[in-house]
Amino acid sequence: MKVCIIGAGASGLVSAKVLRQQSIDYDWFELGSDIGGNWRYGNDNGRSSAYASLHIDTSKERMRFSDFPMPEEWPHYLHHSQVLEYFESYAEHFRLKPRVTFRTRVEQVTPGEAEGTWDVTATSVDGGTPETRTYDAVLVANGHHWNPSWPDFPGTFTGEVIHSHDYRTPDVLVDKDVIVVGIGNSGTDIAVEAAQHARSTVLSTRRSAYILPRWFLGRPTDSYTSPTFARLPLWLQRIPYRAMLLAARGRQASYGVPIPRHKLLEEHPTMSQELLQLVRDGKIIMKPNIERLDNGKVRFADGTASRADLVIYATGYRISFPFLSDDVLTVKDNVIPLYRKVIHPDRPGLFFMGLIQPLGAIMPLVEQQAEWVARLLRGAPVPSRGEMHASIAEDQDGLRRRYVDVPRHTIQVDYFPYLRLMQREVDTAAQALASRSG
């Protein structure tokens, strides 16, 4: 058994660690010069979207791996440099780095001649001849926050336009009229930063969002959730959430931030401790969706217009795999039909690690994914193709009923239910292996 891992971010790191512990041999390719993926600020693989002031939106207690604690003296919400330091320590502790082939681009992944095998062609970015190797399985861990999704508004804009993926430091904001498009976590962070440096700041949003504080009664907000709480029906979960939001800051509409038409928990939440106050103080002006671009102005759906020197699109990402042809995997509107968000039912041996958007941290979830996949590679059974397709259809139907129907929610999972699901899969696979060996 020989496996290929693509990517050395968080998902690649934990996948490699688990494969090693399960005595599964692997090759491991990373486009950049070092580990860390999205959390390596200025990563020379060109795919990190981290900006200088970036802090995590989930508390450190929720994002750590199960077998490697974070320093107790660290703050609850880590700066990106601390997240990277944690991954560096993790890689050193489990002696992972020597196994990575850095500065290597995976050009293509295609089905091999033997059924269930995969041919992986990789090339050094420093020059050289492409090399193709055959593997029994491929673990795709190249991330999903690196290929910017750009909106298509009519008209022409004569100012500067960037995507939040390329935003790094506030010097690009100084003394400019700035419009940020998108009220997700990145858009909100950038708008808050713009309010401190720009001449004026506008935050444009199609649907608005529920703004959750990072702190409530001196504790990280996510510390109030639990496995038991996550088992409650959504309508019942909303009650304490609404009470918490009212107690923490009253109605957000009173600050000037519109209340969305969709219900709480029907969209990935936006975490911000500063946004509401800055809007109420007039330092951030809320606007609806853009109607059209008009040279040095931007016109909005409510008939108003704002002058702009810089427009920053915080409009999310397209999920893509440059090394997979459409014959192997077709991705449309970020919809990827995977069993348990991991297994391609029609492509045995092709696994996707960390291709989820949780209400919470991704690291403990992908850790359980890796434990499950490792046991599958050792021979634990998977359901039939028909069973997997039926499960995928049920899951996608559930997403459509639960969340606002936009591309950002196609890979959404709830933290505790998905963690429980993965742990159940790990236990089932381990029992199957034990009974077979017994």
N, C-alpha and C positions, 0 to 999 in steps of 0.2 A: 504494500500500500504506500503510494507516494502522492502527496497533496501539494497544491500550489495555493499560496495566500497572496492576494493582491491588496497592498496598502498597509502602512505601518502607523495608522492612527490608533485610537482607542480600541476599535473593533478588531483590527489586525493584531494588536498587542495581546489582547486577552485570548484571541483564537490561537495564536502561536503558543502561548503559555499552556493552554488546555491540551492542545495536540501533543506538546512535549510531555506533559504529565501522563497522557494516555499512550505514550510510546508510539505515536504515529509520525512517520517521517514527512518532512515538508521542505519545499523551497519557498522563499518569501521575497517578494519584489516590492520596492518602494521607489516612486519617481523622484522624491526629494533626497537630500543629503543626510537626513536624520529622521528620527521617529517623531510622533506627536500630531501629525495630520493637521486638522483645523486649529488645534491649540498651539501650534508653533507659529508665533507671530512672525510674519514675513517669510513664511516657509518658501524655500526656493523651488518647491514643486508648483508654485503659482496657484495653489488651490485653497489656501487658508483665507477665511473671511474675517479673521480676528482683527479688531481695531485696538488702538493703544489702551483705551480705558475699559475694555471689555471685562466684565465680571460675570460669573455664572449666575443663572436664574434659579437654580435649585441648590439647596444647602449641601454642604460637603458630606453630611451624614447620609444623605440619600444617593450621592453619586459615587462613593468609593466602591472598589471591588471588595468582595466578601472576605478575602484572605489577605488584604493589605490595607491596614488602617491609615488614615491621614493624621498628621500631627495635631494634637489637641490644641496647641497654641494658635493654630491657624484660624482665621476668621471663618464664620459660617458660609459667607458668600465669597468664593475665591476669585482673585484676579487671574487672568489667563496665564500669567507667568507661573503662578503657583500650581495651576492644573498641569502645565507642562512639567514642572519640577516633580510633581507626583508621578507622572508617567515615566519620567526619567528614572526615578527611584524604583518604580515597579519593574522596569526593563532590566535595571542593574541587579535587583534582588533575584529575579528569575532567570538571569543570564540570557536575555533574549537578543540583544543587539548583534552579537556575532553571527546570528543566523540570517540577518537581513542583507539582501543584495540591494544596496542603495543606488540612486541615480540610474535607475533602470525603468524604462517605459514598457509596459505590456502593450504590444501592438494589436494582438488579436487572440481570442480564445474561441476555438472551434471544436466540434465533436471529432474525436479520434477515430481511427479505423476500427479499432476494437470497440464493441458496444459498451457504453458507460464510461469510456475514457475521454480525455480532453487534451487537445494540443494547444500549448501556450507558446506564443512567439513573443520574445522580449528582446529589447535592444538597449545598450548602454547609451545614455544621453551624451556621453563624452566621445562617442564615435565607436565604430565597430560593426561587425556583421550580425544581423538578426539571428537569434538562435531559437530553435523550436524544441520543446521537450514535451513528453507525453505524461499525463497524470491520471490517477484514478478519480480525483475530485479536485474542484476549484472552489476556494472560499473567496468570494468577492467582498472586499472591505474597503472600497475606494471612496466611501462617503457620499453624502447627497447635498452638501452645502457648498458647492464649488462652481456650478454651472448656472450663472445668473439668468433669471427669467425677466425679460424686459416687456413692459406694456407697450401697446401700440396706439398712441393717442393721435388724432388728426392734427394737422397744422405743422408749423415749423417753429423751432425754438432757437434763438440766436445766442443764448447763454451757454454755460457749461452743464453737461449732464454726466453723472456717474451712477453706478449701482452701489448699493451698500457693501457689496462684496469687495469693492476697491477702496472703500473709505478706511482711513487709518488714523489720522490725527486732525485736530480741529483747526490747524493753520489754513486749511482750504475753506474754512467758513468765515474767517475774520473779515468784518466790514462788508459782508455781502448780504443781499436779500436771498434767503434760502427757502426752498420748498422741499420738504421731505414727503415722499409718497409711500404710505403704508404705516399702519399702527401696530405692527407686530413688535416683538422685543427689540430687534435691531433698529427699526425705524424710530421707535420711542427713545431708545438710548441716544441715537444721533440727534433727534430733535431736542432732547434735553441738553445735549452738549452745544448744539447750535444756539440755544437760548442764551448761553453764556458768552458766545464769541461773535455771532453774526449780527448784522444791522437789524434784520428782522427774520422771524422764523414762522413758517406756515407748515402745519401738519395736515396733509390731505388723506382722507380715508373713505372708502366706498361704504362700509357697513359699520364703522366704529368698532369698539371692542370693550369688554369688561376689563377695567384696570385693577389688578390685584396688587396690594402692597407686599413688599418683600418681608416686612415685619408686622407682627400683630401681638400686642401685649408683651413686647420684648423677646419674642421667639420667632424664628423663621416660619413663614406662613405654611410651608409644606410640612412642618412638624405636627400640624394639627390633623393631618390625614393619617389613616392607618389601614391595614388589611381589612379590619372589620367595617370601618366606615365605607370602604370601596365596594363592599358587598351590598350596600343599600341601594334601592332604586334611585334613579337620577333625580326624580322629583323630590325625594327626601334628602338627597345630598345637597340640593340647592338651598334648602332652608337654612342650615347653619352657615353656608357660604354667604347668603344674602345678609344674614345677621352680622357676620364678621365684617363685611364690607360697609354696612351702615354704621357699625360701631367704630370702625377704623377711620372713616372719612365722610360719612353721610352719603347722599346721593351724588353720583359723579356728574349728573347733569347740572347740578348747582354750581359746579366749577366751570362749566362750559364745554364739557366733553359729552357728546351725545350718547345716549343709552342705545345699544344695538337693538334691532328688531328681533334678532334671534335670542334664544334663551341662554342663560348662564350655563356653561359647560358644553355648549354646542359648537364652540370654537376653541382652538388652542388659546389659552389665556395670555394676556400681556402683563408682565410684572414691571411695576415702576413705583418707586417711592416719591418721585419728584414731579411727574408729568402733571397731575391735577393742579397742584399749587402753581406751577408755571403758567398753565392755561388761565387760571383764575387771575393771576397777576398781569396777564396780557403779554407775557414774554413769548408765548407760543399761541398762534392763532389757528383755531380749528377750521378746516374747510372740507366740504364733501369731495367727491371724486372729480378728477379733471375732465372737463368737457372737450377742450381743445387747447393746443399751444398756439400762441399768437406773438411770434418774434420774441420780444423781451418781456412778454407777459404770459401768465397762465390763467385761463378762464375755467371757472368751476361750474358744476352742475346747478348751483343755486343762482347763477347769473352774475356772480361777482368775479372780479379778476384781481390778481396780485402781480406786482412787478417781481422779477426774479433774475438773479445773476447765476444761480446754481440750483439745479434740480437733482435731488438724490432719490433714486428709486430703491426703496426697501421692499421690493415686490417678490421676494422669495427666489426659489431655485427650480431648475428643471432637473429631474432625475435622469441621469444618462450614464451609459457605459460605452465609451469610445471603442473598446476592444471587443464588443459583442455586436455582431451583425443583426439586422432585423430578422434574419432567418432563425436566429437563435433566441432572440428576445425583442419583442416590440413594446416600446413604452410610449403610450399616448396619454397626454394630460396627467402624467405622473402616476398612472394606474399600472401596477405591476402585479400580475396574478400569481402570488406565492402562497404556498401552504404554511400556515403559522408565520407568515411574513419572512420565511427563510428558504423554503424548498420550491424549486421549479418543478411542477408535477410531470411535465413532459420532457425534462432534461435531467435524467438521473446524474448525480454527481456534481451538480451546479448549485451552490449554496450562497445566499446573500446574508452577510453579517452586518447587523446594526442598521438595516434599512427600515428603520421605524422612527416615528416622531411621537415620543411619549409625553403624557402629562406628568412630567418628572424627569429624572436623569436616565440617560441611555446606558450607562456603563454596567450597572448590575443586571440589566436585561440582556445585553449582548453576552455577558458572561455566562448566563444560563443557556443562551442560544448555542454558544461554543461547546458547553458541556453536552448538550443534546446532540449536536452534529458529530462530535467526537465519538459518541457511542453508536451513532448510525454508521459511521465509517468503520467501526469495529464489527459491524454485522447486525446491529439491532434492526428490526423490521420497520418499514414505513407503510402507511396505508396504501391501498390501491390508487391508481390514477383517478378512477371515478370518485372514490371517497375524498381525495384531496381536492378535486375540482368542485365537488359539492360543498366542501367546507369553505373553499375560497369564495364561492358565490354567496354563501350565507354571511361570511365576514364582510364582503363588500356591500351587501344589502344592509347590514347593520351599520356600517359607516355612513351610508347615504341617509339612513333614518336618524342617526345620532348627530351628525355634524353638518355644518353649512357645506354645501356641495361645491367645493373649490379644490384645486390641485394640492394645496398644502395639507389636506386631510386624508389623502389616499393611503397614507402609511401610518395613520394615527393609531396609537394604542393607549389604554389606561395603564398606569404604572403597576399597581398591585394586581389587578386581574391578569395582566399579561405575564407578570413575574410568576404568579401562581400557575398559569398555564404552562410556562416553560419548565418550571420545577416539576410539574406533573409529567411532562414529556421526558424529562431526564430520568425520573424515577421509573417510569414504565420501560424505557430503553435499558436501564441498568438491570431491572428485574428480568427482562428478556435475555440479556447476555448471561446473567447468573444462572438462569434455568437451563440455558443451552450448554453452558460449561459443566453444570452439575449432572 
